[in-house]
Amino acid sequence: MADETGKRVEVKAPMSGVFYRSPSPEDPPYAEVGTEVKKKQVLGLLETMKVFQKIKSPTKGTVVEVVAENEKPLGDGDVIFIIET
């Protein structure tokens, strides 16, 4: 289960695209290491064919690692974040 305490959950790219940590270059990132997140909270954006898809947290917890680099391409299934529940 994703809601077990102390479990690490990988948030993966649902498809290939370019990852963005914030809605615009002037805005702060949606999530940083140490950010407490709720289930379905937006963590970042994935641009695929000029369409932006919101990357949402699958569980509540704390972001312990941001694996993906801002404005870099990701492949389908690449890990973006690690959240500890």
C-alpha positions as CSV (number, residue, x, y, z in Angstrom):
1,M,0.0,0.0,0.0
2,A,1.2,3.5,-0.8
3,D,0.0,4.8,2.6
4,E,2.3,2.7,4.9
5,T,4.4,4.9,7.2
6,G,8.0,5.1,6.2
7,K,7.6,3.6,2.8
8,R,9.3,5.3,-0.2
9,V,7.1,5.8,-3.3
10,E,8.6,6.6,-6.7
11,V,6.7,9.1,-8.8
12,K,7.3,8.1,-12.4
13,A,6.8,9.8,-15.8
14,P,3.5,8.5,-17.4
15,M,5.0,9.1,-20.8
16,S,8.0,10.7,-22.5
17,G,8.3,14.4,-22.4
18,V,10.1,17.4,-21.0
19,F,9.9,17.9,-17.2
20,Y,9.3,21.3,-15.6
21,R,9.5,21.9,-11.8
22,S,7.5,25.1,-11.9
23,P,4.7,26.7,-14.0
24,S,7.0,29.4,-15.3
25,P,10.7,30.3,-15.0
26,E,9.8,33.1,-12.6
27,D,7.8,30.9,-10.2
28,P,9.2,28.7,-7.5
29,P,9.1,24.9,-7.9
30,Y,6.0,23.0,-7.0
31,A,7.9,20.8,-4.7
32,E,11.4,20.7,-3.2
33,V,13.2,18.1,-0.9
34,G,11.4,18.4,2.4
35,T,8.1,19.6,1.0
36,E,5.1,17.9,2.7
37,V,2.7,16.9,0.0
38,K,-0.9,15.7,-0.1
39,K,-2.4,13.0,-2.3
40,K,-3.0,14.4,-5.8
41,Q,-1.0,17.6,-5.1
42,V,0.8,18.9,-8.3
43,L,4.6,18.2,-8.1
44,G,5.6,19.3,-11.6
45,L,4.6,19.4,-15.3
46,L,5.4,17.1,-18.2
47,E,5.3,18.6,-21.7
48,T,4.5,16.2,-24.5
49,M,3.7,17.5,-28.0
50,K,3.0,21.0,-26.7
51,V,0.5,19.7,-24.1
52,F,1.3,20.1,-20.4
53,Q,0.3,17.3,-18.1
54,K,0.3,17.8,-14.3
55,I,2.4,15.3,-12.4
56,K,0.5,14.6,-9.2
57,S,1.5,12.9,-6.0
58,P,0.1,9.4,-5.6
59,T,0.2,9.6,-1.8
60,K,0.7,12.0,1.1
61,G,4.2,12.3,2.5
62,T,7.4,14.2,2.3
63,V,9.5,14.7,-0.9
64,V,12.9,13.1,0.0
65,E,14.5,13.3,-3.5
66,V,14.0,15.2,-6.7
67,V,15.5,12.8,-9.3
68,A,14.6,14.5,-12.6
69,E,16.3,17.7,-13.8
70,N,14.3,20.8,-14.7
71,E,13.7,21.3,-18.4
72,K,15.3,18.0,-19.3
73,P,13.6,15.2,-21.3
74,L,12.3,12.1,-19.5
75,G,11.4,8.7,-20.9
76,D,8.2,6.8,-20.1
77,G,8.6,5.3,-16.6
78,D,11.6,7.5,-15.6
79,V,11.6,8.3,-11.8
80,I,10.9,12.0,-11.2
81,F,10.4,12.2,-7.4
82,I,10.7,10.0,-4.4
83,I,8.2,10.5,-1.6
84,E,8.4,9.0,1.9
85,T,5.0,8.3,3.4
